Each structure stands twice: as C-alpha cells, then as structure tokens.
Amino acid sequence: MHLITTLGPKSKDELGLILPHEHVFTDLRTPDQPGYAEADIDDVLRQISPEIDRASEAGITAIVECSPIGVGRRVDYLKAVAKATSFPLVAPTGVYREPWAPEWVHNAREAELHEWMQGELEGEIEDTGVQAGFIKLSAGDDGITGCETKVLRAAARAAKETGAVIGSHTIRGSVVKDQLGIIEDVGLSLSRFIWIHASAEPNIELNVEIARRGAWIEYDWIGSEETDADTLQRTAHLLDVGLEGHILLSQDNGWYDPSEPGGGPNMPYAYFVDSFIPKMRAAGLDEPTIRRLTHDNPFRAFAR
C-alpha cells in the first residue's frame, strides 16, 4: 500500500504523522467570481512554505489537502509548494457541494463524472503530472441534492475501481446516513468513506453509529481550547466503545485565500504537534494510542 502524493507514492515506512484534513490554497467564493482561484505563485510560496517547513520540523510527514473543484483547487500550486519544501501533499479529485459546483458538473452525466474522477485517480490532474490521492466531496446541510447524489454515485464507482477513499464535508449525521445508503447501493465498502467535520453533529451517538457501520469519523477542528476539549471528549468516547480504528484527527488549517489581502491570516499546521498532542497525553492517552490515531489510521484511510 502507498499514499499517493505530489512527490509520488510513499510507503508507510517512509511516513510518520499525517494530517488528514488541511488546506494549502482555497477560495471559498463561488467559481463565477472575478479572480476566482487566481494568485501569484510567489505570494503563495511566501506564505505557505514557512508553515510547511515548521510542520516538517515538528514531525509531520504528509498533509492531505482537501480543496476540490468548486473551492479553488489548484494542483499546480500544490506541486510548486511540495517541490519548494520537499514535502508530500495529497491532492484530491472530486467536487464540492452546491452552489459551489460549477456548471459543467451540473451538465455532466454520472458516467462522465466517474470517468473524470477515475482518470485523475489513475493518471494525472490537469496535465500537472500529479496523481489524485483521494476523492473530496460535500453534501448540503439540509439534505443531499440531485446533483450531489450524481457526483457521489460517480465517486463511489471510481473509488470502488481504484481503492481510493471518499472524504465528504457533511455537517449532519442524517445526511451522512443517506450518503452511506447511496454508496452501498453502488457496492462500495463503507470503510472507504470519511465523515469530514463529524464533530459538527451534536449527537455523538450518530458518530458511533456511523463508525460501527465501518466508516471513518474525522474530528478536524482542532485549534482552540473549545474545539480541542470537544475533540478530546469525542475521541475518548469512541475509544471507550472500541472504535479506535475509525478515528481521524486534524485541524482544517492553512491556507492561502486569494480573496483575502495577502492571502489572509496564517493558520499553522504545527499546532497539532506543539499543542494538541500534549493535550492528548494530559487526557490520559498512551503513546501507542496516539501513534495509531496520528500515524497508522490516516495512512490506512488514504493509502491504496
């Protein structure tokens, strides 16, 4: 098994701590906005490279970049950052939810979307020479739309054929349950689905229910006293009920935002090691458990 990165495939022996949900370049405006997803690459490197270097110095060995089509995916920028820092990033194929999904996605048939995603997972993204490492999607807070369903079915087919994992930004557990039904109908194992932002669901028992069905539960808002306390509480609950092998932890940090002056404020990747891992130890998690949550689980989730 290998993690597919901007610097080529990486084996487990080549990697250590992996952050499964961060950003390097993201534009949360809709694709019809002037200047969408455009920036001077030198400005991007100036802001992001030092944060990547600090992450590497802290012991982070790879970062999964979670900006798909619709929120400013620029794999050429990811490649430039990876080359400048000699640091592996994992780039996505896939499409964000409405209203960020571009018109061509609305017009495309399921088969065309499947072929496109499979092509990026097995070949390269937009003539960059970078192979997609996973599929990133999203679904509406109030329910999955027809377009989002079409994209998810196409993604499930591509994941089934390539071994890639699907990560979905989904806020409500009820919507995740609908998504799981769709991918089960396609025949994809639920072990190849990540519930991104699972801590947004107030009912933690829905986290437990989804994990027991086989999916990954990702707690990825680490970075403040309030969110860290909630993440530790939720993690402890899943550990107590025997679901250690279904937990992913990250920060949702980064990133260069071309809609903000100077790319916006820095949000450091190294916080995870510098601040959160000490909190894990203080909460009573032993070193083998911390290693499994931060090294083994993310590799197993994303490798193929």
KAZI-V18271 format. One record per pair of residues at least 24 apart in sequence whose ideal C-beta (glycine too) atoms are under 7 Angstrom apart, sorted by the first residue. I is the first residue (numbers start at 1). GAP is how many residues later the second one is. Records with the same first field share a line. If there is no record, write none. Layout:
I=GAP, GAP
This chain:
1=302, 303
2=301
3=59, 87, 130, 296, 299, 300
4=86, 127, 129
5=57, 83, 84, 85, 128
6=72, 73, 76, 82, 83, 85, 124
7=75, 81
10=52, 78
12=287
15=46, 47, 284
16=43, 45, 279
17=42, 43, 44, 277, 278
18=43, 44, 277, 280, 281
19=41, 44, 45, 231, 232, 250, 253
20=44, 198, 228, 230, 278, 281, 282
21=43, 45, 175, 197, 199, 229, 231
22=41, 42, 43, 44, 228, 229, 230, 231, 232, 247
23=42, 43, 44, 231, 232
24=24, 41, 53, 54, 57, 65, 230, 231, 232
25=42, 47, 49, 52, 53, 230, 231
26=41, 45, 46, 228, 229, 231
27=44, 45, 230, 231, 232
28=43
29=230
30=69, 70
31=39, 69, 71
35=223
36=36
37=35, 37, 221
38=220
39=217, 219
41=36, 39
43=220
44=33, 37, 212, 219
45=35, 36, 39
47=209, 216, 219
48=33, 208
49=32, 35, 36
51=215, 217, 218
52=29, 33, 35
53=32
54=214, 216
55=214, 215
56=31
58=212, 215, 216
59=214
60=209, 213
62=26, 28
63=26, 206
64=26, 238
65=24, 25, 26, 27
66=26, 70, 101
68=24, 26, 27, 28, 68
69=25, 26, 27, 33
70=25, 26, 30, 31, 32
71=25, 29
75=50, 51, 53, 55
76=52
78=52
79=49, 51
90=43, 44, 212
91=34, 39, 41, 42
92=40, 42, 43, 44
93=24, 27, 28, 32, 39, 42
94=41, 42, 43, 61
95=42, 56
96=42
97=41, 42, 43, 51
98=42, 47, 49, 50
101=46
105=42, 46
106=41
110=40, 43, 44
113=37, 38, 41
114=40, 43, 44
117=37, 38, 41
118=40, 43, 44
121=37, 41, 43
122=40
133=169
134=30, 31, 33, 168
135=24, 29, 31
136=31
137=29, 31
138=30, 31, 32
139=29, 31, 36, 40
141=30, 31
143=32
144=31, 34, 35
149=33
152=27, 30, 31
153=29, 33
156=26, 27, 30, 32
157=29
159=29, 33
160=26, 27, 28
162=142
163=141
164=140
165=27, 29, 136, 137
166=26, 27, 28
167=27, 29
168=26, 27, 28
169=27, 28
170=25, 26, 27
171=26, 29
172=29
173=28, 30, 33, 37
176=34
180=33, 35
189=25
190=24, 25
194=24, 54, 107
196=24
199=31, 32, 35
204=30, 33
207=27, 31
208=30, 33, 35
211=27, 32, 35
216=30, 32, 85
217=29, 30
218=30, 32
219=30
220=30, 31, 32
221=31
222=27, 28, 29, 50, 54
223=28, 30, 48
228=48, 51
232=47, 48, 51
236=47
244=45, 48
245=52
247=46, 50
248=49, 50, 53
249=44, 45
